Amino acid sequence: MDVTTPAAPVERKLGRDKEYETIYILRPDVDSEAAERVQARVADALERERGKLVKVETWGRRRLAYPIGNQRRGVYVYMKFAGGGGLVAEVERNLKLQDAVVKFMTVQTAADVDLATLQIDPEETKLGKFELQPEDEKEESREKQLGLIDPGPDMPRHRPEEADYFEPEEGAEEAVAKEEPEET
């Protein structure tokens, strides 16, 4: 009879966790209350999973590289935190549940962090002022983006210069005529 002993449980190093950065994008018309609700929800998830919030920054309203859900702009928020294994899944789950969040991405920045020795400035963990300037950029119509509408007299236009035209050199016509055989 073959008796196998159960494998020893994998020991997790006490106090050793990973550090992550998450950037999430909020709708461009979000107000400060909605942004604070999202941040509070994420902070609660960090607390439940025994993680620590290291830093939060609001980068403001910016143009997106490509439209996401008919939105061309978004409010970017950067967040840095540290914690154990299920922390990222819980933070991302909470971000998915928020209607104000358009997109998010998390990356691991450090593999071995000791939470006990981690220095955290309480001022950097607050969302801070969330005042956004009103959008002053006017969206271009699809026709104007494709160049189907005349841009108007103020916009520069490409005008062909003299150098753009090909002009034969002097005597070139005579040389071409000499090379062609005469018909008889």
C-alpha positions in Angstrom: 0.0 0.0 0.0 1.3 3.4 -1.1 0.8 6.1 1.5 1.5 9.6 0.5 1.9 12.4 2.9 0.1 15.7 2.2 2.2 18.4 0.8 3.3 21.0 3.3 1.3 24.2 3.1 3.0 27.0 1.2 4.3 29.5 3.7 3.7 33.1 3.0 6.4 35.4 4.2 4.9 37.5 6.9 4.9 41.2 6.2 5.9 40.8 2.5 3.5 42.1 0.0 3.4 43.6 -3.5 3.1 47.2 -4.6 0.7 48.3 -7.4 -0.3 51.3 -9.4 -3.8 51.8 -10.8 -4.9 54.5 -13.1 -8.6 54.8 -13.6 -10.5 57.1 -15.9 -13.8 58.8 -14.8 -16.4 60.2 -17.2 -15.6 63.8 -18.2 -18.8 65.2 -16.6 -18.2 63.6 -13.2 -18.7 65.8 -10.1 -16.5 65.8 -7.0 -19.1 63.9 -5.0 -19.1 61.0 -7.5 -15.3 60.9 -7.6 -15.1 60.8 -3.8 -17.6 58.0 -3.7 -15.4 56.0 -6.1 -12.3 56.7 -4.0 -14.1 55.8 -0.8 -15.3 52.5 -2.3 -11.7 51.7 -3.3 -10.3 52.7 0.1 -12.9 50.4 1.8 -11.8 47.5 -0.5 -8.2 48.1 0.5 -9.0 48.1 4.2 -11.0 44.9 3.9 -8.1 43.1 2.1 -5.6 44.6 4.6 -3.8 46.7 2.0 -2.4 50.2 2.4 -3.1 53.2 0.2 0.2 54.9 -0.5 -0.7 57.8 -2.8 -3.7 59.3 -4.8 -3.4 62.0 -7.4 -5.9 63.6 -9.7 -4.4 64.3 -13.1 -7.5 66.2 -14.3 -9.5 66.1 -17.5 -7.5 64.9 -20.6 -8.2 63.9 -24.1 -8.4 60.1 -24.6 -6.3 58.4 -27.2 -9.4 56.8 -28.7 -13.1 57.2 -27.9 -14.4 55.0 -25.1 -18.1 54.6 -24.8 -18.8 57.7 -27.0 -16.5 59.7 -24.7 -13.5 61.6 -26.1 -12.2 63.0 -22.8 -11.9 61.6 -19.3 -10.7 62.5 -15.8 -7.6 60.6 -14.9 -6.9 59.4 -11.3 -3.6 57.8 -10.2 -3.5 55.5 -7.2 -0.6 53.6 -5.6 -1.2 50.9 -3.0 0.4 47.8 -1.4 -1.1 44.6 -0.2 -1.5 40.8 -0.6 -2.8 38.5 -3.3 -6.5 39.1 -3.6 -6.2 42.9 -3.3 -6.0 43.8 -7.0 -9.0 41.6 -7.8 -11.1 43.3 -5.1 -10.0 46.8 -6.1 -10.8 46.2 -9.8 -14.1 44.6 -8.9 -15.1 47.7 -7.0 -14.0 49.9 -10.0 -16.1 47.8 -12.4 -19.2 48.4 -10.2 -18.9 52.2 -10.4 -20.9 53.9 -13.2 -18.5 56.9 -13.2 -15.5 54.7 -14.1 -14.9 54.4 -17.8 -11.6 52.4 -17.8 -8.9 51.3 -15.4 -5.5 49.5 -15.5 -3.4 48.1 -12.7 0.3 47.2 -12.9 2.7 45.7 -10.3 5.6 48.1 -9.5 7.4 46.1 -6.7 7.3 42.4 -5.9 8.5 42.5 -2.3 7.3 45.2 0.0 7.2 45.2 3.8 3.9 46.9 4.9 5.2 47.5 8.4 8.1 49.6 7.2 6.2 51.4 4.4 6.3 55.2 5.0 2.9 56.8 4.1 2.2 60.5 4.1 -1.5 61.0 5.1 -1.7 64.1 2.9 -0.9 62.0 -0.2 -3.7 59.5 0.4 -6.5 62.1 0.2 -8.1 62.7 -3.2 -7.6 66.4 -2.7 -9.3 69.2 -4.6 -11.4 67.9 -7.4 -12.2 71.1 -9.2 -12.2 70.8 -13.0 -12.1 73.7 -15.3 -15.0 73.8 -17.7 -14.3 72.4 -21.1 -13.5 75.2 -23.5 -12.6 73.0 -26.5 -15.3 72.7 -29.1 -15.7 69.2 -30.6 -15.2 69.0 -34.3 -17.9 67.5 -36.4 -17.2 64.3 -38.3 -17.3 66.1 -41.6 -14.6 68.6 -40.5 -12.4 65.8 -39.1 -12.6 64.0 -42.5 -11.8 67.3 -44.4 -15.2 67.4 -46.2 -16.0 70.9 -44.9 -14.1 74.0 -46.1 -12.0 75.1 -43.1 -12.6 78.8 -43.8 -10.5 81.7 -44.7 -8.5 81.7 -41.5 -7.1 78.3 -41.9 -3.8 77.9 -43.9 -4.2 76.1 -47.2 -1.5 74.4 -49.2 -0.8 76.4 -52.3 1.5 75.0 -54.9 4.7 76.8 -55.1 6.7 77.4 -58.3 9.1 74.6 -57.2 6.2 72.1 -57.2 5.8 72.3 -60.9 8.1 70.5 -63.3 9.6 72.8 -65.9 11.9 71.3 -68.5 15.4 72.7 -68.7 16.4 74.8 -71.7 17.3 72.8 -74.7 15.6 69.7 -73.3 12.9 69.9 -75.9 15.5 69.9 -78.7 17.3 66.9 -77.2 14.1 64.9 -77.1 13.4 65.9 -80.7 16.8 64.6 -81.9 16.4 61.3 -80.2 13.1 60.5 -81.9 13.4 59.1 -85.4 11.9 61.2 -88.1 9.1 59.7 -90.2 9.7 59.8 -93.9 
